[in-house]
Amino acid sequence: MFDGSRGSPALSGEQIPLAARMIAVAEAYDAMTTDRVYRPALSQERAMAELFRCAGTQFDPILVRQFVEMLEGDRGELRKQVATRWLLGLDQQAANAYWNFTAGPTPSPTASAPGECSLFEAKLLDNMYDAVVFVNAQGRIVQWNHGSERLTGIAGASIRQQHWHPDILKLADEKGEPIIEAECPVLAAITSACSRYGG
């Protein structure tokens, strides 16, 4: 508790590490806005009202205000900034090494063509329960595994090589509004990576 009424040792206010105070706000918001077995998710507005109600006792009031301001701000711009920051911190060689995308000697006859997976990688992706989608620098879908088919009902053969657009998955924001192409987090990540690495 921010006011020190619970917890051992009894820390309060700014004695509590900043990361712990931030996590407390974000975790509470996530818990309130996620469906549970015992209750449906609260609306964003009700969850924010609850954060404000408990500001000063359970949560750091300054962090609650900043968190709510972030939620009500330009989400598309925020996603773009986060994607850019993440991609700038990414070690290109280390990331590409996992998928053998780095330039090197002439590939052997059994090597995969650019954008394709080896037989091992293809089998690994297809047997994953989770949905995995690869979109290349040109915005074309090059991988759509069985998990993606299960989740979306869209067959991989019908979607591969299509241009990625948020309408494919009917992506929507927290208010249920369709995400427009300019605010799509997938396209923002691709654009940021291309401009960062000259793709």
KESEDREN-496460 format. One record per residue (C-alpha): residue in one letter; x negated, y, z negated. Coordinates in steps of 0.05 Angstrom, whole numbers, plus 32768, in hexadecimal, padded with zeros to 4 digits. Layout:
<nodes>
AXYZ/...
</nodes>
This chain:
<nodes>
M800080008000/F7FE780458012/D7FFB80617FCE/G7FD3802A7FA9/S8010800B7F88/R7FFF7FC67FA3/G7FBF7FA37FB4/S7F807F8C7F90/P7F537FB17F87/A7F847FEB7F83/L7F6D801B7FBA/S7F9780557FD0/G7F97808B8005/E7F568095802A/Q7F3380637FFD/I7F54802E802A/P7F2980238068/L7F43804980A5/A7F47800980CE/A7F737FE88099/R7FA180248097/M7FA7802480E3/I7FB57FDA80E6/A7FEB7FE080B0/V8012801280DB/A80097FED811D/E80187FA980FE/A80577FC180DB/Y80707FE1811C/D80627FA18143/A80857F76810F/M80C37FA2810F/T80C87FA6815B/T80BE7F5B8168/D80F77F288166/R80F27EF9812A/V81177EB9811C/Y813B7EDA80E2/R814C7F1D8104/P814B7F408148/A81177F758157/L81257FBC8141/S81287FF48174/Q80EB8020817C/E8112805A815B/R81258031811D/A80DE80178116/M80C2805D8119/A80F5807580E6/E80DF803D80B7/L8096805180C0/F80A8809880AD/R80D280818072/C8096805A8056/A8061808F8067/G803C80A48029/T804D80658002/Q803F802A8030/F801D804E806A/D7FEE80878075/P801D80C18089/I7FEA80E180B8/L7FE0809F80DD/V802B809380E1/R803480D88102/Q7FFB80CB8133/F801580868143/V805B80A08152/E803F80D9817C/M801880A581A4/L8057807B81AF/E807E80B781C7/G804780D181F4/D803780C2823D/R80308076823B/G801880718282/E7FDE80A08275/L7FCE807D8233/R7FCB80398256/K7F9D8056828B/Q7F6F80738256/V7F6D8031822F/A7F608008826F/T7F2980398284/R7F088038823F/W7F0A7FEB823D/L7EEE7FE48283/L7EB680168277/G7EA07FED823C/L7EA17FAD8264/D7E5E7F8F8278/Q7E6A7F8282C2/Q7E357F4C82CA/A7E4B7F26828C/A7E957F2982A1/N7E887F1482E8/A7E597EDC82D4/Y7E957EB482B9/W7EB47EB282FE/N7E767EB3832A/F7E8A7EF4834C/T7E437F11834A/A7E1D7F19838B/G7DE87EE48393/P7DCA7EB483C5/T7DF27E9B8400/P7E2A7E6E83E6/S7E287E2483F2/P7E5C7E048420/T7E837DED83E3/A7E867E3283C2/S7EC87E5683BF/A7ED87E8F83EE/P7EDD7ED483CD/G7F1D7EDA83A4/E7F257E8E83A0/C7F167E608367/S7EEC7E218366/L7F137DE0835E/F7F027DDE8314/E7F197E268309/A7F597E1B8331/K7F6A7DDC8308/L7F5A7E0082C8/L7F877E3B82D9/D7FC07E0E82F1/N7FBF7DE582B2/M7FC17E218284/Y80047E2C8262/D7FF97E778261/A80077EA0829F/V7FC87EB682C4/V7FCA7EE782FE/F7F8D7F018324/V7F947F41834C/N7F597F568378/A7F3C7F9C8382/Q7F6B7FA783BD/G7FA77F9A8390/R7FB77F5683AF/I7FCB7F1A8384/V7F977EE3838D/Q7FAA7EB48355/W7FEF7EA38337/N7FEB7E64830D/H80217E3382F7/G80297E5982B5/S803B7E9782DE/E806D7E6E8306/R808D7E5482C7/L80917E9982A8/T80AB7EBE82E4/G80CE7E8A8310/I80A37EA3834A/A807D7E6E8371/G80337E7B8378/A80337E6B83C2/S80677EA283CF/I80437ED883A7/R7FF97ECE83B6/Q7FDB7F0483E4/Q80177F3283D5/H80077F7983BF/W800F7F808373/H80487FAD835E/P80697FB28319/D80AD7FA18338/I80947F598344/L809C7F4B82F9/K80CF7F8282ED/L809E7FA282BC/A80C07FD3828D/D80A980028256/E80BF8000820D/K81018022821F/G81117FF08255/E81038021828D/P80E0800382CB/I8096801282CE/I80858039830C/E804880288335/A80228065831D/E8029804D82D4/C801C800382DF/P7FE67FEA82AF/V7FCF7FB582E0/L7FC47FE88318/A7FA4801882E7/A7F717FE282D3/I7F627FD2831B/T7F5A801B832E/S7F2D802982F3/A7F027FEC8301/C7EFB8000834B/S7EE78047833C/R7EB880308304/Y7E957FFB832D/G7E9C80188372/G7ECC7FE1838A/
</nodes>
